[in-house]
Amino acid sequence: MCRERVARREGKRDSTAAGEREREREREREREREREREREREREREREREREREREREREREREREREREQRDRRASSAARCERDRVERWERDCSAMGERERERERERERERERERERERERGREREREREREREIERERERERERERERERERERERERERERERERERERERERERERERE
C-alpha cells in the first residue's frame, strides 16, 4: 500500500512537471511568434521608409526640372529683351544705306554666333540628360543591391529559424530520452 501511494505521488509529480514543460515550450513558441511578428513589422517599416525616400528623390528631381525650366525661361526673356533693345538702337542709329548693310552683316554674324551658342546649349543639355540617365541607372543598381541584401537577410533569418527548429527537435529528443530513462 505504501509503495502504491509513493508511486502515485511520483506519477503525479512527473505528470505535473511534463505539463509545466509543455506549457513553457508553448510560451516559448508564442514568444518566438511575437518576435517574428515584430520582425515583420520592422521590415514593413523599412519598406515604408524606402518608399518615402523614393518619393523624396522624385520630389527633388521634379524641383531640379522646375529650376531648369525657370532658368530657360529667364534666359529666353533676357534674350528677347536684348533683341528689342538692339533693334531699337539700330533703328535710331542707322540712317544711311551703307550703315544698314553693315548692320545686316553684323546681324548675320550675331545670328551665326547665336546658332553656335544654341548648339553648345543643346550639347550641354544632351550631357545633362545622359548624366540623369546614369544617375537613374545607379539608383536602380543601388535598389537592386538593397533587394539582394534584404533577400540575404531573409535567408539568414530562415536559416536561424531552421536552426531553432533543429534545437527544438534536439530538446524533444532529449526529453524523450529522459522519459525513456525514467521508465
Secondary structure, 3 states (H helix, E strand, C coil): CHHHHHHHHHHHHHHHHHHHHHHHHHHHHHHHHHHHHHHHHHHHHHHHHHHHHHHHHHHHHHHHHHHHHHHHHHHHHHHHHHHHHHHHHHHHHCCCHHHHHHHHHHHHHHHHHHHHHHHHHHHHHHHHHHHHHHHHHHHHHHHHHHHHHHHHHHHHHHHHHHHHHHHHHHHHHHHHHHHHHHC
